[in-house]
Amino acid sequence: MDKNTLTGLLLMALVVFGFMWLNKPSEAEIAAQREKAEQQARQEAQATEQSPSLTLDSITPEEIKMIVATVRELGTADTASSTARLATGRVDLRVAADGAVSGTIMTADSAGISAADIIYNRIGSLSPVAARAALSALRTSLEDAARYRGFARCLHGDSTTVKLENEYLSLELSTKGGIITRASLKDYERYDSVPVQPFSPGVDAYSFTLASDDNHFDTSEFYFTPVQGNDSTVLMKLDLGDGATWGIRYTLPAGGYTVNMDIVQANMGQVIGANVSEMEFNWRDRMHRNEAGRMFEERNSALYYMTSDGDVDNLSESSTKSTDMDHITWIGYKNQFFSTVLIAPEGIASAKLSSTVLEDDPRYLKEFSTEAIVEYSTAKANPASFIFFIGPNSYPLLSDIQNDIVPEKELHLTNLIPLGWSLFRWINTLIVIPTFSFLGQYISNYGVIILLLTIFIKLILFPFTYKSYMSQAKMRVLAPEIKEINDKYPGNENAMKRQQETMALYSRAGASPFSGCLPLLLQMPILIAMFNFFPSAIELRGEAFLWVKDLSAPDSILTWSANIPVINWIFGNQISLFCLLMTVTNILYTYLNMQTQPSTSSNPMMKWMMYLMPLMFLYFFNNYAAGLSYYYFLSLLITIVQTYIFRRVVDEDKVRETMRANARKPKKKSGFMARLEEAQRRQQQLLKEQERQRGNRSDRRRN
């Protein structure tokens, strides 16, 4: 760009800005323009107010006929005055014998407006805003009436609560939906000192859905009228007009954790049609955390169900799952120590069950949902009945409830408590739980009860423990002779001969290397049964003992929030004292055990493995219930004491003399020993044949 061009552009810009400056309006002109605009706006507003705003959107003669027909069809008839009335919450319409419509319309600000003024376009005294609101309310109510039929009168109301309670359970029933919105267990608190609430408002809800040929009626949309029967019974009722009613009757017995929920109705065929044969039941629950330790509560929370053939199963505890099932007897939303179970004595035809893990939610564990179909008939006064169990997972309690509510049917409610596979479950139900419950009737300190239970179990296992020790004593006596056999037949080529001589020695002495293992194997089911019992025993929840505040939770003596890589991997973020005591006792027991088994203590690899196991137990049990670690600690301690007593009582010289006397007696081989020796003989012949063939091949290669 040259100098002349730049000069020209600058001159043009000066001319433009100068023209704009010279022609700008004065202050008086600006004020006049503002006044003119404001006056024009006032005139437009006045014109709007003076014009009949509903002229273009008023009730037509055809709509008036529809209103009259709707009120007469769906409203309540008064034969004395030959009028019909339809009240749907927001409108209260009346139709006289000559077809004239009157009544009241309630708008959002609760102002009562004459329905006749709106219907017949007599709106001179109404503001445009009020007229539009009334017209909208009228049309919405008429649409609801056409859609919901008799249910329309229950679409609006006041949401209030009704309470039922007994010694153990407190219920709040809401008129909106007619459901239990809050259920509190009086004897139990969460870790944050709030009562345990299996139902809480805005979190847990259920509803029924009735379907006609062209519509669905969800009870969660309607406002029920509570009818108090007595202190333990309340009926949440929908009055649908012309004698048609539908409701849910709740009965809370004087004692216990069950709530009866009965569907009651009358003349429903005229509302939804007589051909309806099923009803939907929808139930969702977001399970609140009740325990301080999230890991085990989450691991023991699941959606359980029992089919009509008696099989109890559950959705995965660790992942999000859903399934479709037919013919279900009950559905349970269960966490570690508490459950809410819906029992249908007459069965649930089908259901879609879903469980979602809420990993990142600090307040809730999982979200459960049920979409079920139950049989229904408009002709029955009581088309369906259910029983809610809302309470603790106590084995004696669940056993008694099962016998009380449906005595003719086995409900298997005790399967809500994870007591292990069948063998371990039998041990718990036949031995451990009865003993535990019996002691609990007379002793209030559960630390003492666990001590007595441990002693009782040790007395049962005493014969097996003694037999195991005697077997070890025999092996110690034979250790020098076994060493002589090993020295006499060294190397792999003499393995068969060495084994034969060793077995012959065992046979002559009346000893067996396996006799010490069998008693230990017989004790394992009890140890595993106790492993399942203690984390599930609600009796231990909140029970203190010594330094332990809660025997159902880890007894942390040291906690930290920092992320220490190796330490956190081993211990988590806390250290349990009873688990440490158990580990130390286990190491001491391992040391004593290896002293009595020379063959084990002489093998460095085996010795290292034996000491590694107690440390592995420290890793596994550090976050388990303190009651479980306490039981294992006591069990190991008693075993150590028994070992010392056996050493004092058992004279190994007498054992040696007894074995020598057994060796001098003629022995009749057992069938097992005969088969074992025959197998060894055949194996030895096979080895000799293989050696001979290898020698022949070597000779042929040399030739």
Secondary structure by P-SEA (a helix, b strand, c coil): ccaaaaaaaaaaaaaaaaaaaaacccaaaaaaaaaaaaaaaaaaaaaaaaccccccccccaaaaaaaaaaaaacccccccccbbbbbcccbbbbbcccbbbbbbbbccccccccaaaaaacccccccaaaaaaaaaaaaaaaaaaaacccccccccccbbbbbbbcccbbbbbbcccccccbbbbcccccccccccccccccccccbbbbbccccccccccbbbbbbbccccbbbbcccccccbbbbbbbbbcccccbbbbbbbbccccccccccccbbbbbbbbbcccccccaaaaaaacccccccccbbbbbccccccccccccccccccccccccbbbbbccccccbbbbbbbbccccccccbbbbbbbbbbbbccccccbbbbbbbccccaaaaaaaaaccccccccccccccccccaaaaaaaaccaaaaaaaaaaccccaaaaaaaaaaaaaaaaaaaaaaaaaaaaaaaaaaaaaaaaaaacccccaaaaaaaaaaaaaaaaccccaaaaaaaaaaaaaaaaaaaccccccccccccccccccccccccccccccccccccccccccccaaaaaaaaaaaaaaaaaaaacccccccaaaaaaaaaaaaaaaaccccccaaaaaaaaaaaaaaaaaaaaaaacccaaaaaaaaaaaaaccccccaaaaaaaaaaaaaaaaaaaaaaaaaaaaaaaac
